[in-house]
Amino acid sequence: MFNRRKTKVITVGDVKVGGDNPISIQSMTNTKTKDTKATIEQINLLTDKGCEVIRVAISDMKDADALIKIKENIRLPLVADIHFDYRLAIKSIENGADKIRINPGNIGSTERVRAVVEKAAEHQIPIRIGVNSGSLEKDILEKFGKVTAEGLSESALRNIKIIEDLGYDNLVVSMKSPSVPLSIEAHKILSASCDYPLHIGITESGTTYAGSIRSAVGIGALLTMGIGDTIRVSLTGDPIEEVRCAKEILASLELRKFGVNFVSCPTCGRTEVDLISIANTVENALKNINKDITVAVMGCVVNGPGEAKDADIGIACGKGSGIIFKKGEILRKVNEEDLAKELLEEIDRL
């Protein structure tokens, strides 16, 4: 297991972030926050899919006021995302936000930042300092000539100091960039300089396919270094896909378990059944099964049950048929058209 960096523990609603606490999964709604019906529906659907902290965009006072009703109808900690207008941050806190996300550098004067910090302190909620490669301070860009890992980390440390100088340290920090190598290097620099919990992710990562891969590479690399306390996969698509990808990243690194661990072998010339269809059918059916088991779908006797002998249950296929095995022991032979159905029935009996 990876040696995780020791960080402070902060609390977002009922979710603890940092220290030895589980790495939590976040997402962000893509509804208009003021459309409370649509926003509540999406948050509750994301909750059912495994999201643990949800963020909403606060663009105006109607969005901030909508937090009251949203908060009453969801089960997740609610984070308000604010840019530029400090009054929106204050109103969001008053209306029940469990955390706010700001970039102190674009909030304005020290007095405006102070007003936000004092309100957060009054309600004892954390502030996430969000630094983005697309909005680095001009002097930092001039100093380094372009967006660099050093510049991102310097901006983060500068904004941390702004809040610390106001007497507040209930903080989470994030640095986002679409560049995976730059993000990794920036987090390595920052993690050596502060002990605040880090919210990690690759911003503007792309659509579901490319964005999931880019996010898995970037987030996964950081997690193997012990860096990261909460994650958000940022995709141009349905937020449910963000949660699915985040869960798969954490499960793949064996940092968390989310029900069934499904494995299947790649197809090759030895395969004599429609393995792709069988595997997809089984995987889709397993999404709603909450059992701590490993299920294997193997295309031939070379890969299973030999290679998959540690699986709790699985199938290994031959020509037009296959065997169902349990912990490497053969149970019975089944026709191809019944393989998925009978495997799922065995899983139900486990």
N, C-alpha and C positions, 0 to 999 in steps of 0.2 A: 504494500500500500504506500501511497505517496505521503511524504512528510509535509503536512499542511502548515503554512505560515500562521503563526499565532497572532490573532488580531483581537481588538476590543470587541465586546459584545454590545450590540444595540438592539432595541426592540421596536418592531414595526407592527403595531396592532398586537396580535398574539404570536407573531413569528419572530424568533430570535435569530439575528444575523451576526456571524463572526464567531470567533473562538472555535470550539469543537462542535458547534451546532451544524446540522445538515445543511448542505448547500441548497439554498431555496431557489425555486423557479418563478420567474416573473414574466409578465407579458403586459402589453398596452392595448387598450381598446382602439378600434379605428372608427367608432361611431362618433357622432357629434355629442359631446358630453351633455349639452343642454337637452338633447333628446333622451330623457331619462328612461323611457320604456325600452328603447333599443339598447342603451348602454347597460341597463340592469340585465336584460336578457343575455347579452353577450358575456358579461362578467360571470353570470351564473353558469353558462355553458362552459366557459373556460375553467371555472371551479371544478365542474364535474370531470373535466379532462386532465386535471392535475395541476393547474396553476395555483400558486400559493401567495403571491402578492400581485396586485393589479394597479396599473397606472393609467390615469386619464389626463387628457390635454385640457388645460384651463386657458382659454383664449380671451374670455371676457367675463364680466360679472354674472351673466346668465349661467355660464359654465360653473362658476364658483358657487352660485346659489343652488345649482342642481345637486351638489354633493350631499346636501342634507337628505334628500329623498333617496339618492343612490345608496348612501351609507345604511339607511334603514332596511334596504332590501337585498343586501349582499352579505356573504360570509367571509370575504377576503379583506385583509388590510388594504386600505385605499391610499394611493399615492397621487398627489396633485403635481402636475408638470407645468412649471411656470417659466416664462421668459419675459424679461424687460419690466413688467409692471409689478412693483412690490406690493401694491394694494391687492392684487389678485392672490398673492401668496398669503397675506394676512387674512383675507376673507376665507380662503380655502381652509386655513387652520381653524378659524372660528367655526366653520361649518362641518368640521369633523375629520379632516384629512389626517391619516395616521403617519404620513411622512410627506415632505415636499421636496421637489427636485428643482434646484435653481443653479444658475451660474452667477455667483456674486459679481463677477465682472460686468455682466450686462444688466444688472438690477439698477445701477446708478450710484448715487452718492453713498458715502459711509453711513449717513443718517438713515437712508432708506434701507440699507442692509441691516443696520442696527434694529430698525423697527420690526423687520422680519424675524431676526434672531430673538429678540425679546418676546415676540408672540410665540415662537416655537418653544422657547424656554418655559413660558407660562403654561403651555399645554403639554410640555415634556414629550415632544415628538422630534424625531431625527430629521436632519437636513441632509439630502444627498447633493453633494457638490458635483455637478456634471460638466466636465470639460470635453469639448468636441473639436476635432481637427479642423472643422469648417468655420469655427468661430474663435480661433486663438487671438490673443491680444496683439495689437499691431507692433508693439515694441518687441515682443517675443519673436514674431515673424521676421522683423527686421534684424534681430540679433542672430538668428540661425539661418536666415535667407529663404527658408521654406518650412513646411510642417515637418518636424523631426520628433523622434522619441524624447530627446532631451527637452525640446520645447513643450511638448505635451505634459511631461512630468513637472517641469518648472511652473507651468500654468496651474496645475493641480495644487502644488505646494503653496503657491502664492495665494490661491483662493482659500485653501485650508487656513493659512495664517490670518486672512481677513476675518474669518469666523472665530478663530481661536483668540485673536486680539480683542474680540467683543465678549470674551468670557464663556464661549460655548464650545463643547467638544462632542456633542451627540451627533456624530457625523458618519456618513457613508460617502465613499468617493468613487467616481467613475471617470474613465478617460476613453473616449470612443473614436475610432478611426476605421475607414473601410479597408485599410492596409493591414493584413495579418502580421507580416514581419514587424512593421512599425508598432503595432499594438502590443505585441509580445515584448519588444525591447522597452517600450515606455513603462509597462507594468513591472518589469524587472527593476527598472530604476526607481520607480515610486515605492514599490514594496520594500525596498531596502532603506527607505527614508521616513516611513510613517507606519503606524500600527492600526490605522483605521480599517474597518472592513471594506473590501473592494467589490463593487458591482461591475462584472465584466461582460463583454459582448463585442461583437464586430458590427459597427453601425453601417447602414447603407449596404448590407451584404448582398442584396439582390433578391430575386424571386425565389420561390420555394426550393427548387432544385439546386441552383448554384449557391444561393444564400445558406442553405442548410450545410452544404459541404464546407463553404468558407467559414461558417460559424463553428462547425465541428472541429476544423483544423485549429482555428485561433483559440477558441474557448478550451478545447481539449488540451492544447499545448500548455496553456497557462495552468490549468488544473493539475497537470502532471508535475508542474513545478511547485505545487502547493499554493498557488496564487488564485484567489477568487473565493468569495463567500456567498454570493448570490449571482445568478446569471439570467440574462435575457437574450434570446435569439431574436434578432431583428430581421424580419422577412417582409418583402412586398407581397402580401397575400393574407390569407385567413390567419388570425392570431392563434387559432387552434394548432396550426402547423408549427408555430413557434414553441408551443408547449410540448408537442410530440417530439420535436427535435431536441429540445432541452432535456427531456426525460431520457432519450436515447443516448445522449452524450454522457450523462451522469451514470446511467446503467452500464454503458460500454466500458467506462473506467472503473466500474465496480465501487463507485462512491455512494450510490443509492440503489435500492431495488424498487421496482414498480410492477409488481405482479409477475406474470409469466416471462421467462427469458426464452425467446424464440430463436432458434438457429436453423439454417437450411444451407445445403451445399450448393455450389455453383453447378450449372448444367454443363454437360460435356457429351461427347459422342457415345458414352456408355449408357446414357439415360434413355430408357425405353417407355417412359410414361410422360404425360403432360405435367411435369414437375412444377413448372411456373404457376399453372392454374391451381394445383393442389396446395402449394406453399402460400399463395395469396389468400386462398379460401381459409386455410387454417390460421394464418396470421391475423386476418380481419376478425375472425371469430374469437381470438384470444384477447383482443383489446379490452373486452369487458369482463375478463376473468381475473380475479384478484387472488392468484395462488402463487406461492413462492416455489415455482418448479421450472425446470428446463424442458422444453419441447423441441424435438429435432425432426426435420423433414429431410430425408436423404435420398439421393437419386439412384443409388445402386449399392450393391453389397460391399464395394470397396470402401465407401464412406460410412456405411452404417449397416449393422449396429456397432461395428468395430470402433471407428473414430468417434462415434456418438454414444459409446457405452456408458458414459457418465450421465447422459440425459435421463430424466425421470421417466419419460415416455417418448416414443417416436415411431417413425416408419422408415423402412428402407425398401426401395422399389426395385422390381425386376421387369420382365417383359409382360406388360398388361396387368401386373398385379404387384403386391408388395407384402411385407411382413410388418406387423405391429410388435414392437419390442419395449420392454420395461427394464430399465437398469441393465441393458445389454442382453437380457434374456428374452428369447422369442416367445410371444404369446400365441400368434396365429397368422395364417396367410389370408389376404383379403384381395378381392378384385379391385382393379384400378378405380372404377367408378365409385366404389364405396370407401376408399382409403380415408379421405378427409372426414367423412361422416363418422366412421367407426373410431378413428383416432380421437375425435372430439368427444365421443361418448365415453371412451376410456379416461379422458382427462376429467370429465364430470365425475367419474367414479373414484378418482384419486382422493 
